Amino acid sequence: MMTATDEGLRAAVHRLAPKLVLDRTRTGRPRRRGVGRPQPARASLGGDLDVDASLDAVVAARAEGRPPGLDELTARDWARSDLALCLLVDRSGSMNGPRLAAAAVTAAACALRAPAEHAVLAFARDPVVLKPLASTQPAARTVDQVLRLQGHGVTGLGTALRAAARELEGSRAHRRVVVLLSDCRPTDDEDPLPAARAIPELVILAPAEDDAEARAFAARAGAKVGTVEHILATPHVLEDVLTG
């Protein structure tokens, strides 16, 4: 329906589909989110001076006729995010309607799971960045971009995995995860295993009816794997794999 011939129908789908995906994905979302929060720290470590929290130290130092030391003062600094995600969507010839919808739901789940730092890339022969890691692009726009994808071309898995790893290099998060949505059936001439093994944490989500090669690839690469039996189960599968 995203590519319907009727212009009115196509426009309506583009308006409604992202909202519908986001609304359904929010159900049962995790309580913890990957957003950094300001936390107290010694002023010697940087950050913004917390005048109220430092007042006692300033008064005590003044009574002693000396300036307060930085170690006595309190600042507030932004803690690093808990999690950064890079979703890698296979849009090669094996991409069909249900898998495309699952990709859109996964993109929404990544936006809700790590709103501060998440990226979305799609790939066939070459990767395309739909949402850069540092972008503040609305989740609805990212979902719409995923829904517009059409499956075609060869599967350049190794090139895509390296691109996802590069995207996460700029993250300050404690944990950086590449989420690969694919049947892991490369059709180019490159062995993707070295690129997969170079990623500190790789999670693979594969269609339940076609997960044999994904499971075998995950075992060789040292990756985690989850299978998606239903489109709307994707956020729960992602959460289970990330926390398991």
Salt bridges, closest charged atoms under 4 A:
ASP23 OD2 - LYS19 NZ 2.91
ASP23 OD1 - ARG26 NH1 3.18
GLU64 OE1 - ARG66 NE 2.70
ASP71 OD1 - ARG42 NE 3.71
GLU72 OE2 - ARG66 NH2 2.99
ASP82 OD2 - ARG32 NH2 2.76
ASP144 OD1 - HIS14 ND1 2.99
ASP144 OD2 - ARG148 NE 2.69
ASP183 OD2 - ARG99 NH1 3.38
ASP183 OD2 - ARG185 NH1 2.99
GLU190 OE2 - ARG162 NH1 2.46
GLU201 OE2 - ARG175 NH2 2.54
GLU201 OE2 - LYS224 NZ 3.86
GLU209 OE2 - ARG99 NH2 3.66
ASP210 OD2 - ARG99 NH2 3.24
ASP210 OD1 - ARG185 NH2 2.76
ASP211 OD2 - ARG215 NE 3.04
GLU213 OE2 - ARG185 NE 2.78
GLU239 OE1 - ARG113 NE 2.64
